[in-house]
Amino acid sequence: MTEKPGAGQGKTTKKFRGKKTDFELINPDAAGIDIGSEEHWVAVPEGRDDHVVRKFGCFTSDLHEMAEWLKHCGVKTVAMESTGVYWIAPFQILERHGFEVKLVNARQARNVPGRKSDVSDCQWLQRLHTYGLLSGSFRPEDQICVMRSYWRHRDNLVRYASSHIQHMQKALTEMNVQIHKVLSDITGVTGMRIIRAILSGERNGERLADMRAPGVKRTKEDIVKALEGDYREEHLFALQQAVELYDIYQKKIHECDERIEGCLNGFDGQAVIEPCKENNPLAKKSRHRVRKSENNIALRTELYRITGVDFTEIDGLDVLSINTILSEVGLKPEAFPSAKHFTSWLGLSPNNRITGGKIKSSRTKHVLNRAATAFRIAAQSLANSKSALGGFYRRIRARLGAPKAITATAHKLARIFYTLWKTKQHYADIGAEYYEKQYKERVVRSLKKKAQELGYTIVLQEAQVS
């Protein structure tokens, strides 16, 4: 009997379709939770209860009831989506009950196209987590989370205070008091002295100009001219309220600093600060300009005691940015196996999209990461720096533009930070001139190698400067 062409192939295909493919169960005792603002839907494995999907409220008693039900069903690990801030309370309560909780990025747990509901979402999360197809988001230890909450709240207070500085600026401009033209910062010592004197009724420009601090570069005559304005009552009222609100936020920032200082004192130290200047690595004055918001806490000393590394040695990083980074990444570099993992988590490394053996795109991932933002701000501050990192930034900016130069320099800063964080070494800047010399030597070696491959020899000769 002659077999028809394709008959065997069709039979095999039919057999393959009828075969059930079983994935390996990585987490057999896994549950999935679809987080919501008013209700949470929970799915457990089949056969653990009469109803494998249940709905729970968002109140604390409901969350404890959910934890008890999960224990009754023999669940040991739970996966939930990071939905706004609604996940925080269930996450902390389930951890307190002894569950292994994984916070999952919503893009990783996206459901297949089709009918979508809260029930199907929690069942999909449970199924993916059972097969080990979900990776939890990084979350530092609880002590770091406490400090991170304080630090993020402080950052909000600073932003709220800055909005009232703009209100002060607007009221002064409406009165045509051009004090911002002669002072670099109206909330500095001289600016606040003059503004408070204006609110107390002083209008004489000579007496107001005499309140300037010794460091002011503009002359008294310039300040007197800038203070000639139209002092209308409604604008003075707006200025007074803006100053009062600014003072309130400064007081709240100081109170938050005290909480942060108490939190920092609770960390175990990794370095002992010697009182002797020869043995004290912090005896060297910091190269960075001290911000006004740094004065309330001896952050540099505390951060060195906790980490054992003086990160302010890295050009572009000051104590505020370092504290922001550490409050996001924690104190354990072991959480990131390598510098590549660290920069990838920050979203500062190329995100290569390869198809057909070709790289279609290498743009960095769009991530909302405060630590990455701190590195980018530090990179941008190196535009006029005479350090090696400043030379690197300017070279990339001239070739690819400022945005890519900021990302590339932030990536280099992150790698240096990770190396010091893991090895506890000191950072030594080689200088912009030495960096440029190294760069020229690399270019010359590359040109010589290329010429040799083409059968030529390059003879170097210094150019005559006219």
LUMLUM-762298 format. One line per 8 residues: number of its first residue (from 0); their letters; for each residue y, x, z of C-alpha. Coordinates in Angstrom, 2 decimals, decimal comma. Layout:
// residues N
NUM	a	Y:X:Z  ...;
//
This chain:
// residues 466
0	mtekpgag	0,00:0,00:0,00  3,30:1,42:-1,05  6,05:1,25:1,55  9,32:-0,13:0,37  12,24:2,26:0,48  14,05:1,99:3,80  11,35:-0,07:5,48  10,46:2,60:8,01;
8	qgkttkkf	14,12:3,26:8,71  14,78:-0,41:9,36  11,81:-0,64:11,73  13,05:2,35:13,70  16,54:0,87:13,95  15,12:-2,38:15,25  13,07:-0,53:17,85  16,13:1,48:18,96;
16	rgkktdfe	18,21:-1,66:19,34  15,57:-3,27:21,50  15,38:-0,31:23,86  17,49:-0,53:26,98  19,47:2,62:27,78  19,62:3,38:31,51  22,38:5,57:32,89  21,78:7,69:35,95;
24	linpdaag	23,01:5,97:39,10  25,30:8,50:40,74  26,70:6,17:43,39  24,22:3,33:43,99  26,14:2,11:47,07  29,48:1,74:45,29  31,99:-1,10:45,34  35,03:-1,83:43,19;
32	idigseeh	38,28:-3,44:44,32  40,92:-4,98:42,09  44,15:-4,62:44,09  46,81:-7,31:43,99  49,98:-8,25:45,83  48,52:-11,45:47,33  44,74:-11,07:47,05  42,08:-8,41:46,53;
40	wvavpegr	38,88:-9,01:44,55  35,84:-6,96:45,65  32,57:-6,43:43,76  29,38:-4,97:45,30  26,00:-4,09:43,68  23,59:-6,86:42,74  21,30:-8,14:45,49  23,47:-7,01:48,39;
48	ddhvvrkf	24,77:-10,51:49,16  24,54:-14,08:47,90  27,98:-13,60:46,30  28,46:-10,12:44,83  32,18:-10,81:44,18  34,48:-12,01:46,93  38,20:-12,59:47,30  40,13:-11,36:50,35;
56	gcftsdlh	43,73:-11,87:51,40  46,31:-9,15:51,83  46,85:-9,55:55,60  45,56:-6,85:57,95  42,92:-9,14:59,44  41,65:-9,87:55,93  41,39:-6,15:55,20  39,32:-5,56:58,34;
64	emaewlkh	37,10:-8,51:57,34  36,68:-6,92:53,91  35,62:-3,63:55,53  33,04:-5,41:57,69  31,62:-7,24:54,65  31,31:-3,97:52,74  29,42:-2,46:55,69  27,14:-5,50:55,73;
72	cgvktvam	26,42:-4,94:52,01  25,51:-1,29:52,59  28,48:0,09:50,63  29,38:3,72:51,25  32,00:4,49:48,59  34,78:2,36:47,12  36,94:2,68:43,99  40,32:0,98:43,62;
80	estgvywi	43,19:1,16:41,16  46,54:2,67:42,11  48,63:-0,48:41,80  52,21:0,05:43,01  52,18:0,50:46,78  49,73:-2,34:47,41  46,77:0,07:47,55  48,07:2,03:50,56;
88	apfqiler	47,07:-0,40:53,32  43,53:-1,11:51,97  43,02:2,61:51,32  43,96:3,66:54,87  42,03:0,86:56,59  38,85:1,49:54,57  39,10:5,22:55,29  39,46:4,40:58,97;
96	hgfevklv	36,23:2,41:58,77  34,40:5,45:57,40  34,23:4,65:53,67  34,72:7,22:50,93  37,65:5,76:49,00  38,62:6,86:45,51  42,05:6,04:44,16  41,71:5,72:40,38;
104	narqarnv	44,35:5,99:37,70  44,60:2,66:35,90  44,36:4,38:32,50  40,93:5,79:33,38  39,57:2,40:34,43  40,93:0,42:31,51  38,51:-2,35:30,57  37,02:-2,86:27,13;
112	pgrksdvs	38,84:-5,37:24,89  37,99:-8,96:25,64  38,62:-11,62:28,26  40,37:-10,07:31,25  40,35:-11,44:34,79  40,43:-10,13:38,36  36,69:-10,76:38,68  35,83:-8,78:35,55;
120	dcqwlqrl	38,20:-5,96:36,60  36,57:-5,40:39,99  33,08:-5,60:38,45  34,09:-3,07:35,79  35,41:-0,69:38,46  32,20:-1,08:40,45  30,05:-0,37:37,38  32,03:2,72:36,34;
128	htygllsg	31,98:4,08:39,88  28,21:3,47:40,15  27,60:5,67:37,12  30,03:8,35:38,37  32,49:7,85:35,53  35,61:7,70:37,72  37,52:10,62:39,21  39,71:9,97:42,22;
136	sfrpedqi	43,38:10,89:42,26  44,39:13,84:44,39  45,55:12,91:47,88  46,32:15,61:50,47  45,23:15,53:54,08  46,69:12,89:56,38  49,06:15,28:58,18  50,62:16,22:54,84;
144	cvmrsywr	50,84:12,54:53,88  52,91:11,89:57,01  55,35:14,67:56,13  55,40:13,53:52,52  56,45:10,03:53,59  59,30:11,44:55,68  60,39:13,77:52,88  60,33:11,04:50,22;
152	hrdnlvry	62,35:8,79:52,52  64,85:11,62:53,04  65,15:12,02:49,27  65,98:8,31:49,00  68,64:8,68:51,69  70,22:11,58:49,81  70,33:9,47:46,63  71,86:6,53:48,49;
160	asshiqhm	74,52:8,84:49,97  75,31:10,27:46,53  76,07:6,77:45,22  78,78:6,41:47,87  80,24:9,77:46,83  80,69:8,18:43,40  82,39:5,20:45,06  84,77:7,60:46,82;
168	qkaltemn	85,44:9,32:43,51  86,15:5,99:41,83  88,60:4,86:44,52  90,48:8,18:44,34  90,65:7,98:40,55  92,01:4,42:40,70  94,78:5,74:42,97  95,26:8,67:40,51;
176	vqihkvls	94,54:11,17:43,27  93,05:13,97:41,17  91,56:15,92:44,05  88,32:16,45:42,12  90,28:18,51:39,57  91,20:21,16:42,15  88,13:21,04:44,42  84,57:21,66:43,26;
184	ditgvtgm	83,14:19,22:45,84  85,11:16,40:47,43  82,51:16,16:50,23  83,07:19,78:51,22  85,07:20,87:54,24  88,46:20,73:52,48  87,74:17,51:50,58  86,62:15,52:53,62;
192	riirails	89,53:16,81:55,72  92,02:15,60:53,13  90,27:12,27:52,53  90,05:11,48:56,25  93,71:12,42:56,69  94,67:10,09:53,83  92,73:7,25:55,47  94,51:7,95:58,79;
200	gerngerl	97,87:7,44:57,07  98,96:10,91:55,96  100,75:10,95:52,58  102,64:14,24:52,66  101,11:16,52:50,04  102,29:19,69:51,77  100,58:18,85:55,04  97,45:17,68:53,23;
208	admrapgv	97,28:20,91:51,21  97,53:22,96:54,41  94,13:21,56:55,42  92,34:23,56:52,73  89,63:25,99:53,81  90,07:29,76:53,26  87,52:29,81:50,44  89,43:27,41:48,15;
216	krtkediv	90,49:29,22:44,97  93,20:26,82:43,76  96,73:27,32:44,97  98,57:25,11:47,40  100,92:23,95:44,63  98,00:22,75:42,50  96,53:20,79:45,41  99,92:19,20:46,23;
224	kalegdyr	100,31:18,13:42,60  96,80:16,65:42,52  97,48:14,60:45,67  100,42:12,70:44,15  98,98:9,23:43,65  99,51:5,49:43,83  98,12:4,69:47,29  97,42:0,97:46,91;
232	eehlfalq	95,98:-0,92:49,84  92,91:-2,32:48,05  91,85:1,11:46,81  92,35:2,65:50,25  90,11:-0,07:51,70  87,39:0,72:49,14  87,73:4,43:49,90  87,46:3,83:53,64;
240	qavelydi	84,27:1,78:53,29  82,73:4,37:50,97  83,45:7,14:53,51  82,01:5,07:56,37  78,82:4,37:54,40  78,57:8,04:53,43  78,85:9,03:57,11  76,14:6,51:58,05;
248	yqkkihec	73,72:7,97:55,53  74,52:11,51:56,69  73,61:10,41:60,21  70,35:8,88:58,98  69,53:12,05:57,04  70,05:14,07:60,23  67,69:11,73:62,13  65,11:12,07:59,35;
256	deriegcl	65,48:15,87:59,54  64,60:15,74:63,22  61,41:13,80:62,42  60,52:16,29:59,67  61,14:19,20:62,03  58,83:17,65:64,63  56,22:17,09:61,93  56,45:20,72:60,77;
264	ngfdgqav	56,10:21,99:64,33  52,74:20,19:64,53  51,20:22,29:61,74  49,04:25,29:62,57  50,71:28,55:61,67  49,25:31,08:59,24  51,83:33,80:59,91  53,52:35,22:62,99;
272	iepckenn	57,22:35,92:62,62  58,06:39,19:64,33  61,44:39,42:66,06  61,83:43,01:64,87  63,73:43,12:61,57  61,50:45,83:60,12  58,42:43,62:60,58  60,08:40,34:59,70;
280	plakksrh	59,71:39,43:56,00  62,48:36,83:56,42  65,01:39,41:57,59  66,03:39,86:53,97  68,76:37,39:53,13  67,74:34,67:50,72  69,11:35,10:47,21  69,67:31,38:46,79;
288	rvrksenn	72,84:29,53:47,58  72,30:27,42:50,67  72,76:23,71:50,05  74,53:21,54:52,57  71,38:19,47:53,01  69,44:22,56:54,14  71,44:23,24:57,27  69,78:20,77:59,61;
296	ialrtely	66,34:22,46:59,64  65,29:26,12:59,55  63,01:25,23:56,66  62,53:28,75:55,38  61,18:29,99:58,70  58,94:26,96:59,21  57,51:27,07:55,70  56,71:30,77:56,05;
304	ritgvdft	55,01:30,15:59,39  52,88:27,36:57,95  51,92:28,94:54,61  52,15:32,67:55,32  54,13:33,14:52,09  57,87:33,39:51,48  58,09:31,31:48,29  61,87:31,79:48,14;
312	eidgldvl	61,14:35,22:46,65  60,36:33,41:43,39  63,53:33,06:41,32  64,68:29,46:40,95  62,82:28,08:43,99  64,74:27,29:47,16  63,49:25,87:50,44  64,15:22,24:49,48;
320	sintilse	62,16:22,46:46,25  59,38:24,39:48,01  59,12:21,74:50,72  59,00:19,06:48,04  56,15:20,86:46,27  54,13:21,50:49,43  54,57:17,91:50,61  52,97:16,78:47,33;
328	vglkpeaf	50,19:19,37:46,91  49,33:20,05:50,57  48,50:23,37:52,20  45,01:23,97:50,78  44,94:25,75:47,40  41,17:25,15:47,34  41,95:21,61:46,18  42,74:23,15:42,77;
336	psakhfts	39,97:25,52:41,55  42,33:27,55:39,35  45,89:27,84:38,14  44,87:25,92:34,99  43,72:22,97:37,09  46,96:23,14:39,08  49,26:23,14:36,04  47,17:20,44:34,35;
344	wlglspnn	47,52:18,19:37,41  51,28:18,80:37,32  51,39:17,82:33,64  52,92:21,18:32,65  50,06:22,49:30,48  49,50:21,60:26,79  47,47:18,42:26,33  45,57:19,34:23,17;
352	ritggkik	44,36:16,36:21,11  41,67:17,67:18,77  40,06:15,63:16,02  38,13:16,95:13,06  38,39:20,44:14,51  42,20:20,39:14,24  44,81:20,11:16,97  46,82:16,99:16,15;
360	ssrtkhvl	49,12:17,21:19,16  49,65:19,54:22,10  52,44:17,70:23,90  52,25:17,72:27,67  51,07:14,61:29,46  53,69:12,20:30,74  53,19:12,19:34,50  55,38:11,02:37,37;
368	nraatafr	55,01:13,97:39,71  57,68:15,06:42,17  56,25:18,57:42,37  56,45:18,95:38,58  60,04:17,69:38,68  60,88:20,33:41,30  59,42:23,05:39,05  61,40:21,75:36,06;
376	iaaqslan	64,66:21,73:38,03  63,95:25,27:39,22  63,28:26,33:35,62  66,55:24,84:34,40  68,46:26,72:37,10  67,31:30,04:35,57  69,47:29,65:32,45  71,92:32,38:33,55;
384	sksalggf	69,61:34,29:35,89  69,31:38,06:35,48  65,65:37,94:36,51  62,58:38,29:34,29  62,05:34,53:34,47  65,62:34,03:33,30  64,97:36,30:30,32  61,78:34,36:29,53;
392	yrrirarl	63,66:31,05:29,65  66,42:32,27:27,33  63,94:33,70:24,82  61,98:30,43:24,60  65,21:28,40:24,45  66,51:30,43:21,50  63,26:29,87:19,61  62,17:26,33:20,55;
400	gapkaita	65,11:24,68:22,29  65,98:23,85:25,90  63,43:21,05:26,61  60,43:23,16:25,64  61,91:26,19:27,37  62,19:24,20:30,61  58,55:23,09:30,35  57,29:26,59:29,51;
408	tahklari	59,28:28,19:32,36  58,17:25,48:34,79  54,57:26,21:33,76  55,08:29,93:34,46  56,73:29,13:37,83  53,78:26,92:38,77  51,28:29,69:37,95  53,25:32,22:40,02;
416	fytlwktk	53,48:29,71:42,88  49,72:29,09:42,76  48,94:32,83:42,75  51,11:33,49:45,81  49,79:30,33:47,48  46,17:31,45:47,08  46,45:35,23:47,55  49,31:35,36:50,12;
424	qhyadiga	50,94:38,17:48,13  54,63:39,01:47,74  56,52:38,36:44,54  58,51:41,22:43,02  60,86:40,51:40,15  60,73:43,14:37,38  64,23:42,25:36,14  65,52:40,86:32,87;
432	eyyekqyk	66,05:44,30:31,29  62,49:45,45:31,98  61,18:42,12:30,69  63,15:42,47:27,45  61,85:46,02:27,06  58,26:44,83:27,50  58,86:42,04:24,97  60,23:44,46:22,39;
440	ervvrslk	57,24:46,77:22,88  54,85:43,86:22,30  56,68:42,89:19,10  56,62:46,48:17,81  52,89:46,84:18,52  52,25:43,59:16,69  54,28:44,74:13,66  52,48:48,08:13,55;
448	kkaqelgy	49,10:46,38:13,71  50,02:43,96:10,93  51,35:46,77:8,74  48,20:48,81:9,31  46,06:45,87:8,20  48,08:45,73:4,95  47,79:49,48:4,38  51,29:50,48:5,46;
456	tivlqeaq	52,77:52,60:8,23  55,93:51,66:10,12  58,36:54,38:11,09  60,76:53,35:13,85  64,39:54,38:13,66  67,22:53,22:15,87  69,79:51,12:14,07  73,31:52,44:13,78;
464	vs	75,75:50,28:15,71  79,02:49,91:13,86;
//
